[in-house]
Amino acid sequence: MMHPDTEIQFVSEQVGVGVFATKLIPKGTIVWIKDELDLRLTEEFIESLGELQKADVYKYAYLESDGIYVLHWDHAKYMNHSFNPNCVDTAYNFQMAVRDIQPGEQLTCDYGTLGDDEEFECIPEEGTSRTKVTANDYLTYYEEWDEMARETFKYFNAVEQPLKYLIDKQYVNKVNAVANGEALMDSILKLFIN
């Protein structure tokens, strides 16, 4: 589920639409969280669909390490990629704002954190030499993403968290301990490597 202070807006002909802040979203705020309404689909089911349905599922869903595709039920599926994202993934099935996101600003994440099973070229961006998302980005960039998340967690308890109630029960105690500085944060690698 996306943060309630977001909406879909047109970006460009090349990109399509994206998710934008309608109000200030402070650093440390949960901006997206996996919830029970997200669809979990097997590849067998997806392959049984019509060609148009199948194409949209593969475009908007992401593959988890257990081989199941997740298709978001809300506008989270329209969140765009950036190598300089303003949101960071965690090992706890949610993303946080890595800096204050201003009203009218697009929310972005690094698709490399999804461990996608395909490679694709990206629109060149200032401040990075990366031009491609690869299936193994998590092995190369996990330390950078973990550092972003560790820094962001310092603000977790200082900001309003309208999505906090959706944190999966298995993670609640750990997230609270990390936010309180009482435990080390799990690496995002935990999502890919047991």
N, C-alpha and C positions, 0 to 999 in steps of 0.2 A: 504494500500500500504506500502510495506517495504521500508526502507531507500535505496537509490540507491547504497550505498557502501556496499552491502551485496550480498551473493550468497549461493546456496545450496551446502552442502558438506556431505559426508558420515561420520557418527559418530561411529557406531558400529553395529554389528549384532543385539544386543538387542534393541537398540534405533532406528536404521535406519538412516535417514538423519536429518540435522538441518540447521539453518540459521547462517552464519558466516560473520563477518566483513571483508571486503577486504581492508579497510583503517581505520585509527583511527576515531572512532565515539565518540566525547567528551561528557562528562557528561552534561545533560540538553537537548540533541538533541532528537527531535522526531524520533523514530526508526520505528514506525508503526503508521498508521492512517487509520481509517475506511473511505472508499470512495465509490462513487456511482457505482463502478464496482463490489464491493462485492455482492455476490448473497444472497438474502433474500428468504428463502424457508419455506413453511409451512410443518408441520409434515404430513398432508394429501398428499401433493405432494411427499415428500420423501418416504412415504409408498407405493406410486404407482409405484416406480422405481423397476428395477430388483434388485436381491439380491446383486450383486457385487457393483452396483451404490449406493444402500442404505447403505451398509456397509462402503463404503468410505465417504459418506456424514456424517454419524454419527461419524466416526473416526476423520474427519478433521473440521467439523463445530462446532460451539458453540451455545448454546441456550440463547437467550436474554430473559429479564423479560416479554416481550410481547408474548412469546411463539413462536417466529420466530427463525429459525436457520440461522446463517450467515456462509457462506462458502467463504473464501477469494479467490480472483481470481488469486493472484500471490503467491510467495513462503512464504508469511506470515503464511500460514497454516502449514508450517513445523517448526515453532518456537517451541522449546521444553521447557518442564517444569523444574523448579528448585525451591527448597525452599530457595535458596540463589540467587535470580535472579539478573541479571545486567540491567534489564528493569522493569519499574513499570507502571501499568495502571493508568489512570486518569478518572475522571467523564466526560471528554470531548472527549471520543472516540479516544484517542491516547495513545501511550506508549512512555516513555522517557528513555534514558540511565541514570541509577542511579550512574554510575561512568564511567570513560573513558573505552571504549571497544577497545581493541587492535586489530590490523590486525591479522586475523587468529583465533580470539576468537569467540566462539559460543554465540549468543544472546539467552537469556532465560528469561522466565517470570513465575510467579507463577500461575498455572492453577486454583488455588483457587479463583482468582479474576474473573474468568469466571462464577462463580455461577453455575457450571455444575450440571446437574441433576443426576449424577451417581458418585459413589465412586470408587477409584482405588488405588492400592498399588503403591509405587514409589521405585525407586532404592535408597538405603540408601546414604545419603550425609553427609559429614563432616560439623560440626558446627550447626547441627539441630537435634532435636529429632523427628521431624515430619516424618512420613513414609507413609502417606495416604492423598490424596486430597478428600475432602468431599464437598457435596452440600452446607453446611453451613459454610465453611471456611470464607466467607466474614463477617459473624457475629463475628467471633473470632479474625480475623487478620486485620480488616479494619483500626484500629488505626495505626498499624505498617506500612501498605501500604500507608496510608495518610501521615504519617510522612516522609516516603521515597520520596513521590511525592512533598511535601512541600519543602524539602531540595533541591530536583532536580530542582524545578521551579526557584530557586535563580540563576541558570546558564542559563536559557532559552534565555535571551536576549544577552548573552555573546558569544553564539556559532552560527555557520551557521545553518540555518533551511531550508533545501531544500524541506521539506514536509509541511511547515507552510501554504502555499497557499491552502492546502486541509482541513484546519480546518473548520468544519461545521459552517455556517453563524450564527447559534444560539449561538455558543460558542466564536466567535472571540473577542467580547468586553470583556467578562469575562476572557478569557485566557490572553489577553493583560493586563488587570487590575491586575490579579494575578501575572503575570510575572514582572510587574512594582511595585509590593508591595502595590498596591492601594486597593486591595480587598482580602478577605479570599478565599482560595481554597475550592471548594465543595468537600465533602467526596465522596469516591468511593461508599459508601452506597447508594448514590443518584441513582446509576444504578439499585439497587435492591429494594429499599424502597422509595415510593413516600412520 
